[in-house]
């Protein structure tokens, strides 16, 4: 049981602290909200804001 626990911890450590290409650089894009206000990713990040992208779908 201890070996499974250790392997799990190693997997979690490697998964959480490894950088993927998506974490290194995101492409710049613009999006418009329902109030017709346009947001640019790099402009928002340069202002020190946190950007969260939420992809969802209803089936």
Secondary structure, DSSP 8 states (H G I E B T S, - for coil): -HHHHHHHHHHHHHHHH---HHHH-----EEE-TTS-EEEHHHHHHTT-----------
